[in-house]
Amino acid sequence: MAHALAAVENRDIQKPIDVRSMSEPEAFERAVVAAVRRLRSGDIASYGEIAQEAGSPRAARAVGNILARTEGLPWWRVVRSDGRLASPKVKEQARRLRAEGVEIVDGKVGGR
């Protein structure tokens, strides 16, 4: 079972964010939050995929920082590019992903 951000790209997207009046960091953060919110149960994306979706493909680390400080996001659906679980809450992340039907093998999302 392949899970990727690409599976989310074809969904109806909420109203685009008007970033013209925002600072660049604020616009990036809002775009990251929007991209992560589009992930549905069983969807998986890497930090880099989220950064790219948000318009800054080299900002994977910044995505992690945003996830760490923003409540209410499905943080467990974002993993490292090689599929490894990256959260300091690896057990909780694995539990949540398994509950959504995602296969976890040796600390990695299956198929990555």
ZABASE-279591 format. One record per residue (C-alpha): residue in three letters; x negated, y, z. Coordinates in Angstrom, 3 decimals, always signed. Each point is the difference from the previous one (the first is absolute). Layout:
BEGIN
ALA / X / Y / Z
...
END
This chain:
BEGIN
MET / +0.000 / +0.000 / +0.000
ALA / -1.666 / +3.231 / -1.136
HIS / +0.683 / +3.160 / +1.928
ALA / -1.201 / +3.363 / -1.221
LEU / +0.834 / +3.647 / -0.164
ALA / +0.759 / -0.514 / -3.682
ALA / +3.164 / -1.827 / +1.036
VAL / +1.159 / +3.193 / +1.676
GLU / -0.770 / +2.359 / -2.883
ASN / +3.074 / -1.059 / -1.974
ARG / +2.445 / +0.732 / +2.826
ASP / +2.081 / +3.131 / +0.024
ILE / -2.220 / +2.612 / +1.552
GLN / +1.365 / +2.581 / +2.369
LYS / -0.019 / +3.651 / -1.029
PRO / -3.599 / +1.010 / -0.796
ILE / -1.798 / +2.060 / +2.602
ASP / -0.670 / +3.586 / -1.091
VAL / -3.668 / +0.288 / +0.861
ARG / -0.583 / +3.450 / -1.553
SER / +0.608 / +1.788 / +3.282
MET / -2.045 / -2.403 / +2.151
SER / -3.659 / -0.132 / +0.807
GLU / -1.830 / -2.865 / -1.687
PRO / -0.384 / -2.076 / +3.213
GLU / +3.652 / +0.512 / +0.900
ALA / +1.118 / -0.986 / -3.499
PHE / -2.180 / -3.135 / +0.103
GLU / +1.363 / -0.981 / +3.403
ARG / +3.598 / +0.432 / -1.167
ALA / -0.746 / -2.049 / -3.129
VAL / -1.546 / -2.783 / +2.114
VAL / +3.008 / -0.076 / +2.310
ALA / +2.346 / -0.163 / -3.010
ALA / -1.990 / -2.821 / -1.627
VAL / -0.068 / -2.082 / +3.193
ARG / +3.713 / +0.570 / +0.584
ARG / +0.722 / -1.422 / -3.464
LEU / -1.541 / -3.332 / +1.023
ARG / +2.797 / -2.460 / +0.725
SER / +0.056 / -3.215 / +1.972
GLY / -2.560 / -2.377 / -1.491
ASP / -1.795 / +2.708 / -2.011
ILE / -3.716 / +0.411 / +0.622
ALA / -2.308 / +2.799 / -1.101
SER / -3.637 / +0.742 / +0.666
TYR / -1.210 / +3.237 / +1.546
GLY / -1.555 / +0.818 / -3.386
GLU / +3.242 / -0.654 / -1.873
ILE / +1.845 / +2.363 / +2.339
ALA / -2.734 / +2.637 / -0.423
GLN / +0.237 / -0.311 / -3.766
GLU / +3.790 / +0.234 / +0.094
ALA / -0.394 / +3.150 / +2.114
GLY / -2.341 / +1.554 / -2.577
SER / -3.382 / -0.501 / +1.695
PRO / -1.371 / -3.412 / -1.006
ARG / -3.169 / +0.354 / +2.129
ALA / +1.861 / +0.830 / +3.216
ALA / +0.745 / -3.506 / +1.302
ARG / -1.488 / +0.830 / +3.413
ALA / +2.201 / +3.080 / +0.259
VAL / +3.031 / -2.231 / -0.601
GLY / -1.005 / -2.053 / +3.045
ASN / -0.307 / +3.165 / +2.085
ILE / +3.449 / +1.165 / -1.093
LEU / +1.525 / -3.389 / +0.832
ALA / -1.651 / +0.060 / +3.428
ARG / +1.561 / +3.326 / +0.954
THR / +3.405 / -0.154 / -1.725
GLU / +2.789 / -1.809 / +1.819
GLY / +2.796 / -1.856 / -1.736
LEU / -1.906 / -1.246 / -3.036
PRO / -0.269 / -3.691 / -0.963
TRP / -3.761 / +0.056 / +0.642
TRP / -0.217 / -3.793 / +0.040
ARG / +0.653 / -0.103 / -3.778
VAL / -3.320 / +1.734 / -0.733
VAL / -3.145 / -2.154 / -0.065
ARG / -3.589 / +0.180 / -1.197
SER / -0.683 / -0.397 / -3.717
ASP / -1.122 / -3.606 / +0.495
GLY / +3.233 / -0.827 / +1.830
ARG / -1.515 / -0.037 / +3.496
LEU / +2.108 / +1.377 / +2.803
ALA / -1.634 / +3.197 / +1.186
SER / +2.074 / +1.288 / +2.832
PRO / -1.333 / -0.050 / +3.536
LYS / +3.244 / -1.916 / +0.596
VAL / -0.864 / -2.921 / -2.306
LYS / +2.184 / -2.500 / +1.873
GLU / +2.981 / +2.358 / -0.090
GLN / -0.597 / +0.757 / -3.678
ALA / -0.166 / -3.703 / -0.850
ARG / +3.157 / -0.705 / +2.005
ARG / +1.948 / +2.733 / -1.769
LEU / -1.208 / -1.031 / -3.451
ARG / +0.831 / -3.657 / +0.604
ALA / +3.486 / +1.047 / +1.138
GLU / +0.379 / +1.669 / -3.421
GLY / -1.049 / -3.184 / -1.808
VAL / -3.590 / +1.005 / -0.722
GLU / -2.535 / -2.813 / +0.212
ILE / -3.003 / +0.708 / +2.236
VAL / -2.986 / -2.330 / -0.347
ASP / -3.168 / +0.507 / +2.072
GLY / +0.909 / +3.604 / +0.790
LYS / +0.743 / +0.864 / -3.609
VAL / +3.136 / +0.489 / -2.059
GLY / +0.396 / -3.046 / -2.235
GLY / -0.604 / +0.631 / -3.685
ARG / -2.352 / +2.970 / +0.447
END
